[in-house]
Amino acid sequence: MVVHGGRPGRAPGAPVGPPVELTSTYHQGGPVTYGREDNQTWRAFEEVVGALEGGEAVSFASGLAAVAAVLETLPVGAKVWIPHDVYHGTRRFLADREPRLQVADRMADAQLVWVETPSNPTMEVIDIAAVVASVAGAAPVVVDNTFATPLGQRPLDLGADVVVHSATKALSGHSDVVLGVAVSRDPQWVEALRRRRSLHGAVPGPFEAWLALRGVRTLAVRFERASASAAVLAARLAEHLAVERVRYPGWGTMLAFDVRGGAVPADAVCERLRVVVPGTSLGGVETLIERRNKWLGEERVPPGLLRLSVGIEDVEDLWQDLSAALTAVA
């Protein structure tokens, strides 16, 4: 599906890949009336992601726009349960919406349950099926699947109602586009998400959607390569004297590790790296590293924690770079 989904029909002389539909205006009398409502390039990308997650996808201008669209379906005063470790953009959005939306102290009190697993950035794992069972239909369960990707887990198969992604990350995979997507099997959820996309103007650009579609074509090979490297690096980091703790769920392309001594040596490690790139993102073909505690709103994160998004470089090149930087500060 990642390779063949979202393509035009086969016909002599027809393009193999879908073209970018660059238009804001359509002739009247057809299924699409205006460029804020629909676009065939969006649809091609959504077809692929929807098939990967096992639902119907709705694309957005960014991952946070997808998050906002889901949360804005709630009535005034609704309570949302979120784990203590979750993407800081989600937490900041909820804080910005207080008191319109409130964070629930207990899952049982929530009108919506938000799950992120593995969590960002401490890599904690939540049992999605167990959460769904404990809620027992009393509240919708939404899963941020950005870290795991649908190749790592399919939350809808585990009973979740909605899945969200920052498609900026692993889905597009080349650090050149900002995009988001939400997926559901429930037609009411899909319609609500499309309505909010249009009313709030959080529409993706056609060219951004085309870039994301081109990127997702290689998701499987990128995920396989980066996951294999992440497992190697996690094992080696655990043996290094400068590393206090490795946070790795045993699969996937993301891991984190705590540098012994805290913020100062962790920053020094980042400054000494020459292959690994210090940067605020993840999921690209290049390996990225960042000390998350330095950002406003991330004070809960241990000072020496470095989040590592493993790319597709040769794993020995990555280890040589990391090892040299860690040894220098040990």
Stockholm file with secondary structure:
# STOCKHOLM 1.0

chainA/1-330         MVVHGGRPGRAPGAPVGPPVELTSTYHQGGPVTYGREDNQTWRAFEEVVGALEGGEAVSFASGLAAVAAVLETLPVGAKVWIPHDVYHGTRRFLADREPRLQVADRMADAQLVWVETPSNPTMEVIDIAAVVASVAGAAPVVVDNTFATPLGQRPLDLGADVVVHSATKALSGHSDVVLGVAVSRDPQWVEALRRRRSLHGAVPGPFEAWLALRGVRTLAVRFERASASAAVLAARLAEHLAVERVRYPGWGTMLAFDVRGGAVPADAVCERLRVVVPGTSLGGVETLIERRNKWLGEERVPPGLLRLSVGIEDVEDLWQDLSAALTAVA
#=GR chainA/1-330 SS CTTTTTCCCCCTTCCSSCCCCCCSBCCTTSSCCBTTTCCHHHHHHHHHHHHHHTSEEEEESSHHHHHHHHHTTSCTTEEEECCSSCCHHHHHHHHHHTTTEEECSSGGGCSEEEEESSCTTTCCCCCHHHHHHHHTTSSCEEEECTTTHHHHCCGGGGTCSEEEEETTTTTTCSSCCCCEEEEESCHHHHHHHHHHHHHHTCCCCHHHHHHHHHHHTTHHHHHHHHHHHHHHHHHHHTTCTTEEEEECCSSSSEEEEEETTCHHHHHHHHHHCSSSEECSCCSSSSCEEEEGGGSTTCTTSCTTEEEEECCSSCHHHHHHHHHHHHHHHC
#=GC SS_cons         CTTTTTCCCCCTTCCSSCCCCCCSBCCTTSSCCBTTTCCHHHHHHHHHHHHHHTSEEEEESSHHHHHHHHHTTSCTTEEEECCSSCCHHHHHHHHHHTTTEEECSSGGGCSEEEEESSCTTTCCCCCHHHHHHHHTTSSCEEEECTTTHHHHCCGGGGTCSEEEEETTTTTTCSSCCCCEEEEESCHHHHHHHHHHHHHHTCCCCHHHHHHHHHHHTTHHHHHHHHHHHHHHHHHHHTTCTTEEEEECCSSSSEEEEEETTCHHHHHHHHHHCSSSEECSCCSSSSCEEEEGGGSTTCTTSCTTEEEEECCSSCHHHHHHHHHHHHHHHC
//
